[in-house]
């Protein structure tokens, strides 16, 4: 194999963007103007969809625990769903042990390739337009070097199952990077303006997943009630603007934590806030997140009259997920001597994952939440009280999810208040 061949790379990028920008409010939402809360999905889930959602959530919790442990005492905000969809597309190019390890790391067990694709296809269709009061867009794209051989069957399955746009580009033209980044910028509501700095001579493909979410709190915070306070983080106290509201909240408490479920729009999408008891610590809580079924059991939450308060904050986060995915068992895909992507290209024995990187943004305020994430995957070629009070003024975990199907979209850990919190 020539030196030039060994130095060429195939890059797959997955971009997820979620923006929850909400209408301004001067007080709590007027219950009389609310549309009825959504209490059921528009149709029953198929077996493939149930398997995919369960797997995506288990992968979300596993990846979040792994990243949280690696970034102890650091803020985290990520979208495992973005990585799941990006890697889900990539599994269609993998064979043998490479496929088996990727499937296992994604918590898909013995699910067949056809059911994996059907599950993702159904999940994408389900999430789009589920709540008319919330905008949720899911978009995928594949950009590949026009002189590199790609299996047509691979392109066919990602376009049909992931509704991906597939485009051949002249990667030697500097304008191609702008074309890809322009798609990312549009798909992420402008919060992730780019995924690649430039296209290198060895880059031959980018796979991009984007999710865009925009909604307002169903029961809004009154900005006039927001007060100056202190957040007691791991790096010491920091000033914050503490949002407050009282009234009915879906809430539960145990000896180890308090939890509140805050709906957006017509109630399909929620933010779940988990506050560990003082003395337990947020890192121990992160380790304890084992299964999505137990975490979000509807039997645990009750509508209660709660005095609830949480900080305004804004956070940007970035991390390479290579090591985390290897910890979850995805090893051969990153090994140039072992990876097998022959279902992706006739030269698939020369391909391997070089980098899986995620960049995210989140802002939470009285109006709602705005969040965005981009995941890039690179492949190289070679050979309890009477009236509960929940005051979130110390490290906590928050999760943005679709309540009816249980799909987790974003997960975050705040251990110190970010600089831009006012």
C-alpha positions as CSV (number, residue, x, y, z in Angstrom):
1,X,0.0,0.0,0.0
2,X,1.4,3.4,-1.0
3,X,2.3,6.1,1.6
4,X,-0.3,8.4,0.1
5,X,-3.0,5.7,0.5
6,X,-2.0,5.1,4.1
7,X,-2.3,8.8,4.8
8,X,-5.8,9.2,3.4
9,X,-8.7,9.4,5.7
10,X,-12.4,8.9,5.7
11,X,-14.2,11.2,8.1
12,X,-17.8,10.8,9.3
13,X,-19.3,13.6,11.3
14,X,-22.6,13.6,13.2
15,X,-24.1,17.0,14.2
16,X,-26.9,17.3,16.7
17,X,-28.5,20.6,17.4
18,X,-31.3,21.3,19.7
19,X,-32.6,24.8,20.3
20,X,-35.3,25.4,22.8
21,X,-35.9,29.2,22.5
22,X,-39.1,30.2,24.2
23,X,-41.6,33.0,24.0
24,X,-41.1,35.8,26.5
25,X,-43.2,35.7,29.7
26,X,-43.8,38.2,32.5
27,X,-45.4,35.7,34.8
28,X,-46.4,32.0,35.0
29,X,-48.3,30.6,32.1
30,X,-52.0,31.2,32.2
31,X,-53.5,27.8,32.6
32,X,-56.7,28.9,30.9
33,X,-54.8,29.5,27.6
34,X,-53.0,26.1,27.7
35,X,-53.8,23.5,25.1
36,X,-54.6,20.1,26.7
37,X,-51.6,18.2,27.7
38,X,-50.6,15.4,25.4
39,X,-51.1,12.1,27.2
40,X,-50.5,9.5,24.6
41,X,-48.5,8.9,21.4
42,X,-50.4,9.2,18.1
43,X,-49.8,5.5,17.4
44,X,-48.4,2.4,19.1
45,X,-44.7,1.9,18.9
46,X,-43.4,-1.0,16.7
47,X,-41.2,-3.6,18.2
48,X,-38.2,-2.2,16.3
49,X,-39.0,1.3,17.7
50,X,-39.3,0.1,21.2
51,X,-36.0,-1.7,20.9
52,X,-34.3,1.3,19.5
53,X,-35.6,3.7,22.1
54,X,-34.7,1.4,24.9
55,X,-31.2,0.9,23.4
56,X,-30.7,4.6,22.8
57,X,-31.6,5.4,26.4
58,X,-29.4,2.7,27.9
59,X,-26.6,4.0,25.7
60,X,-27.3,7.5,26.8
61,X,-27.0,6.6,30.5
62,X,-23.9,4.4,29.9
63,X,-22.1,7.1,27.9
64,X,-23.1,9.8,30.4
65,X,-21.9,7.8,33.3
66,X,-18.6,7.1,31.5
67,X,-18.1,10.7,30.5
68,X,-19.1,12.0,33.9
69,X,-16.6,9.8,35.6
70,X,-13.9,10.9,33.3
71,X,-14.8,14.5,33.8
72,X,-15.3,14.4,37.6
73,X,-16.0,17.8,39.2
74,X,-16.5,19.3,35.7
75,X,-19.6,20.5,33.9
76,X,-20.9,18.2,31.2
77,X,-23.6,18.7,28.6
78,X,-24.0,16.2,25.9
79,X,-26.5,14.5,23.5
80,X,-25.9,10.8,23.5
81,X,-28.8,10.6,21.0
82,X,-26.7,12.4,18.5
83,X,-23.8,9.9,18.9
84,X,-26.3,7.1,18.8
85,X,-27.8,8.2,15.5
86,X,-24.4,9.0,13.9
87,X,-23.0,5.7,14.9
88,X,-26.2,4.0,14.0
89,X,-25.7,5.2,10.4
90,X,-22.0,4.0,10.6
91,X,-23.1,0.5,11.6
92,X,-24.5,0.1,8.1
93,X,-21.0,0.2,6.8
94,X,-19.5,-2.1,9.4
95,X,-19.0,-5.9,9.2
96,X,-17.9,-8.8,11.4
97,X,-16.6,-8.1,14.9
98,X,-16.5,-4.3,14.1
99,X,-20.3,-4.4,13.7
100,X,-20.9,-6.6,16.7
101,X,-18.9,-4.4,19.0
102,X,-20.6,-1.2,17.7
103,X,-24.0,-2.8,18.1
104,X,-23.2,-3.9,21.6
105,X,-21.8,-0.6,22.7
106,X,-25.0,1.1,21.4
107,X,-26.9,-1.3,23.7
108,X,-28.6,-2.9,20.6
109,X,-27.8,-6.4,21.7
110,X,-28.8,-9.0,19.1
111,X,-31.0,-6.6,17.1
112,X,-30.7,-7.3,13.4
113,X,-29.3,-4.6,11.0
114,X,-32.7,-4.4,9.4
115,X,-34.5,-3.8,12.7
116,X,-31.8,-1.3,13.8
117,X,-32.5,0.8,10.7
118,X,-36.3,0.4,11.0
119,X,-36.1,1.5,14.6
120,X,-34.2,4.6,13.9
121,X,-36.4,5.4,10.9
122,X,-39.5,5.1,13.1
123,X,-38.0,7.1,15.9
124,X,-37.1,10.0,13.6
125,X,-40.6,10.0,12.1
126,X,-42.2,9.8,15.6
127,X,-40.2,12.7,17.1
128,X,-40.9,15.1,14.2
129,X,-44.0,17.1,14.8
130,X,-45.1,15.1,17.8
131,X,-45.9,18.2,19.9
132,X,-47.5,21.0,17.8
133,X,-46.3,23.5,20.4
134,X,-42.7,22.4,20.0
135,X,-40.5,22.5,17.0
136,X,-38.3,19.4,16.7
137,X,-36.3,18.8,13.6
138,X,-34.2,15.7,13.0
139,X,-31.9,15.9,9.9
140,X,-29.1,13.7,8.6
141,X,-26.6,14.1,5.7
142,X,-23.7,12.3,4.1
143,X,-21.0,14.2,2.2
144,X,-18.4,12.2,0.4
145,X,-15.4,12.9,-1.8
146,X,-16.5,12.5,-5.4
147,X,-13.5,10.3,-6.4
148,X,-13.7,7.9,-3.5
149,X,-15.5,4.6,-3.9
150,X,-18.6,4.3,-1.7
151,X,-20.9,1.3,-1.7
152,X,-24.3,2.4,-3.2
153,X,-26.0,0.0,-0.8
154,X,-24.6,2.0,2.1
155,X,-25.8,5.3,0.6
156,X,-29.3,3.8,-0.1
157,X,-29.8,2.6,3.5
158,X,-28.8,5.8,5.1
159,X,-31.0,7.8,2.8
160,X,-34.0,5.5,3.2
161,X,-33.7,4.7,6.9
162,X,-32.2,7.9,8.3
163,X,-33.7,10.3,5.7
164,X,-30.2,11.5,5.0
165,X,-29.2,13.8,2.2
166,X,-26.3,12.2,0.3
167,X,-24.0,14.5,-1.7
168,X,-20.8,14.0,-3.6
169,X,-18.5,17.0,-3.3
170,X,-15.2,18.1,-4.8
171,X,-13.3,18.0,-1.5
172,X,-10.4,19.7,-3.3
173,X,-12.5,22.9,-3.6
174,X,-12.2,25.0,-0.5
175,X,-15.9,26.0,-0.9
176,X,-16.9,22.4,0.0
177,X,-16.2,23.0,3.7
178,X,-18.5,26.0,3.6
179,X,-21.2,23.9,2.0
180,X,-21.1,21.3,4.8
181,X,-20.8,23.9,7.6
182,X,-23.7,25.9,6.1
183,X,-25.9,22.8,6.3
184,X,-24.8,22.3,9.9
185,X,-25.5,26.0,10.8
186,X,-28.9,25.8,9.2
187,X,-29.8,22.5,10.9
188,X,-28.7,23.7,14.3
189,X,-30.5,27.0,14.3
190,X,-27.2,28.8,14.1
191,X,-25.9,27.5,17.5
192,X,-23.3,25.2,15.9
193,X,-22.0,27.3,13.0
194,X,-19.4,24.7,11.9
195,X,-18.3,21.1,12.4
196,X,-15.1,21.1,10.3
197,X,-12.3,23.8,10.2
198,X,-11.2,22.6,6.8
199,X,-11.2,19.5,4.5
200,X,-7.9,17.8,4.5
201,X,-6.5,15.9,1.5
202,X,-7.1,12.6,3.4
203,X,-10.7,13.3,4.3
204,X,-13.2,11.5,2.1
205,X,-16.6,11.5,3.9
206,X,-18.7,13.3,6.6
207,X,-21.9,11.9,8.1
208,X,-23.9,14.5,9.9
209,X,-26.9,14.1,12.3
210,X,-28.7,17.2,13.5
211,X,-31.6,17.6,15.9
212,X,-33.2,21.0,16.5
213,X,-35.6,21.6,19.4
214,X,-37.5,24.8,20.2
215,X,-40.1,25.1,22.9
216,X,-41.2,27.2,25.8
217,X,-41.9,26.1,29.4
218,X,-45.5,25.0,29.8
219,X,-45.6,26.7,33.2
220,X,-43.3,29.6,32.9
221,X,-41.1,31.3,35.5
222,X,-42.0,34.8,36.4
223,X,-38.9,36.9,35.6
224,X,-39.9,39.4,38.3
225,X,-39.4,36.7,40.9
226,X,-35.8,35.9,39.8
227,X,-33.4,36.8,42.6
228,X,-29.7,37.1,43.1
229,X,-28.3,34.1,45.1
230,X,-25.2,31.9,45.4
231,X,-24.6,28.6,43.7
232,X,-22.5,26.3,46.0
233,X,-20.4,24.5,43.4
234,X,-17.3,22.4,43.6
235,X,-15.1,25.4,42.9
236,X,-16.7,27.5,45.6
237,X,-19.7,29.9,45.7
238,X,-20.6,31.8,42.6
239,X,-23.3,34.4,42.1
240,X,-26.3,33.3,40.1
241,X,-29.8,34.5,39.1
242,X,-32.2,32.0,40.7
243,X,-35.5,31.5,38.9
244,X,-38.4,30.7,41.1
245,X,-42.0,29.5,40.8
246,X,-44.6,27.9,43.1
247,X,-47.4,25.6,42.1
248,X,-48.1,22.2,40.7
249,X,-44.9,20.3,39.7
250,X,-44.4,16.7,38.8
251,X,-42.2,15.8,41.7
252,X,-40.7,12.9,43.7
253,X,-38.2,12.6,46.5
254,X,-36.2,9.8,48.0
255,X,-33.6,9.7,50.8
256,X,-30.9,10.4,48.1
257,X,-32.5,12.9,45.8
258,X,-35.2,15.3,44.7
259,X,-36.6,15.2,41.2
260,X,-38.8,17.6,39.2
261,X,-40.2,17.2,35.8
262,X,-40.7,20.5,33.9
263,X,-42.7,20.2,30.7
264,X,-42.3,22.3,27.5
265,X,-45.1,23.1,25.0
266,X,-48.0,20.7,25.3
267,X,-46.2,18.4,27.6
268,X,-44.6,15.8,25.4
269,X,-41.0,17.1,26.0
270,X,-39.7,17.6,29.5
271,X,-36.7,18.7,31.5
272,X,-36.1,16.4,34.4
273,X,-33.9,18.0,37.2
274,X,-32.2,15.7,39.6
275,X,-30.8,17.2,42.8
276,X,-28.8,14.9,45.1
277,X,-29.2,15.3,48.9
278,X,-26.6,17.4,50.6
279,X,-23.7,15.1,51.4
280,X,-24.3,12.6,48.6
281,X,-22.8,14.6,45.8
282,X,-23.6,14.8,42.1
283,X,-20.9,12.3,41.0
284,X,-22.4,9.6,43.1
285,X,-25.8,10.4,41.6
286,X,-24.4,10.2,38.1
287,X,-23.0,6.7,38.9
288,X,-26.4,5.6,40.2
289,X,-28.2,6.3,36.9
290,X,-28.5,2.8,35.8
291,X,-31.7,2.3,33.8
292,X,-34.1,4.7,32.0
293,X,-37.1,2.6,33.1
294,X,-36.4,3.1,36.8
295,X,-35.3,6.6,36.4
296,X,-38.4,7.9,34.7
297,X,-41.1,5.6,36.0
298,X,-44.3,7.5,35.9
299,X,-45.3,5.9,39.2
300,X,-42.6,7.9,40.9
301,X,-43.7,11.4,39.9
302,X,-46.8,13.0,41.5
303,X,-48.4,16.4,40.8
304,X,-47.6,18.4,44.0
305,X,-47.6,21.9,45.2
306,X,-43.9,22.7,45.2
307,X,-41.7,25.8,45.8
308,X,-39.2,25.2,43.0
309,X,-36.1,27.3,42.1
310,X,-33.2,26.7,39.7
311,X,-30.4,28.9,38.2
312,X,-30.2,30.6,34.9
313,X,-27.1,29.4,33.1
314,X,-25.3,29.1,29.8
315,X,-22.7,26.5,29.0
316,X,-20.5,25.3,26.1
317,X,-18.9,21.9,26.2
318,X,-16.6,19.9,23.9
319,X,-15.0,16.5,24.1
320,X,-13.5,13.7,22.1
321,X,-15.5,10.5,22.8
322,X,-13.0,8.0,21.5
323,X,-11.9,6.8,24.9
324,X,-15.4,6.7,26.3
325,X,-16.7,4.5,23.4
326,X,-13.7,2.2,23.7
327,X,-14.6,1.8,27.4
328,X,-18.1,0.8,26.3
329,X,-16.5,-1.9,24.1
330,X,-16.3,-0.2,20.7
331,X,-12.6,-1.2,20.2
332,X,-12.0,-2.6,16.7
333,X,-13.7,0.3,15.0
334,X,-10.8,2.5,16.2
335,X,-8.1,0.0,15.3
336,X,-6.6,0.4,11.9
337,X,-5.5,-3.2,11.9
338,X,-8.8,-4.7,12.9
339,X,-11.7,-2.4,11.7
340,X,-13.9,-3.8,8.9
341,X,-16.1,-1.2,7.1
342,X,-16.5,-3.3,3.9
343,X,-20.2,-2.6,3.7
344,X,-19.3,1.1,3.4
345,X,-16.7,0.9,0.7
346,X,-14.9,-1.6,-1.4
347,X,-11.8,-0.4,0.4
348,X,-13.5,-0.9,3.8
349,X,-10.6,-3.0,5.2
350,X,-8.6,0.3,5.1
351,X,-11.1,2.3,7.0
352,X,-11.3,2.9,10.8
353,X,-12.7,5.5,13.2
354,X,-10.2,8.2,13.9
355,X,-12.2,10.6,16.1
356,X,-15.7,10.9,17.6
357,X,-16.0,14.5,18.9
358,X,-19.0,16.4,20.4
359,X,-19.5,20.1,20.9
360,X,-22.6,21.5,22.7
361,X,-24.3,24.6,23.8
362,X,-27.1,25.1,26.4
363,X,-28.9,28.1,27.8
364,X,-31.6,27.9,30.5
365,X,-33.6,31.0,31.5
366,X,-37.1,32.1,32.5
367,X,-38.4,31.7,29.0
368,X,-37.2,28.2,28.4
369,X,-34.1,26.3,27.2
370,X,-31.9,26.5,24.1
371,X,-29.5,23.7,23.4
372,X,-27.3,22.5,20.6
373,X,-24.8,19.7,20.0
374,X,-22.5,18.5,17.2
375,X,-20.9,15.1,17.2
376,X,-18.2,14.4,14.6
377,X,-17.1,10.8,13.8
378,X,-13.9,10.4,11.8
379,X,-12.7,7.3,9.9
380,X,-9.2,6.9,8.6
381,X,-7.9,4.7,5.8
382,X,-4.9,2.5,6.3
383,X,-4.5,-0.9,6.0
384,X,-39.9,15.2,51.4
385,X,-41.7,18.4,53.5
386,X,-45.5,19.1,53.7
387,X,-45.0,21.6,50.9
388,X,-41.7,20.5,49.3
389,X,-39.1,23.1,48.5
390,X,-36.6,22.2,45.8
391,X,-33.8,24.8,45.6
392,X,-31.3,23.9,43.0
393,X,-28.3,25.9,44.4
394,X,-25.7,23.2,44.3
395,X,-24.5,20.6,41.7
396,X,-27.3,18.8,39.8
397,X,-28.1,16.7,36.8
398,X,-30.7,17.6,34.1
399,X,-32.1,15.6,31.3
400,X,-34.2,16.8,28.3
401,X,-36.4,14.0,27.0
402,X,-39.6,13.1,25.2
403,X,-41.9,11.9,28.0
404,X,-44.4,9.7,26.0
405,X,-41.8,7.5,24.3
406,X,-39.2,8.0,27.0
407,X,-36.5,9.1,24.4
408,X,-33.6,11.0,26.0
409,X,-32.4,13.9,23.9
410,X,-29.8,15.6,26.1
411,X,-28.1,15.0,29.5
412,X,-26.2,17.5,31.6
413,X,-24.3,17.8,34.9
414,X,-23.7,21.2,36.5
415,X,-21.0,21.2,39.2
416,X,-20.0,24.8,39.0
417,X,-22.0,27.7,37.6
418,X,-20.6,28.7,34.2
419,X,-19.3,32.2,33.8
420,X,-22.3,33.3,31.6
421,X,-25.1,32.6,34.1
422,X,-26.8,35.9,34.3
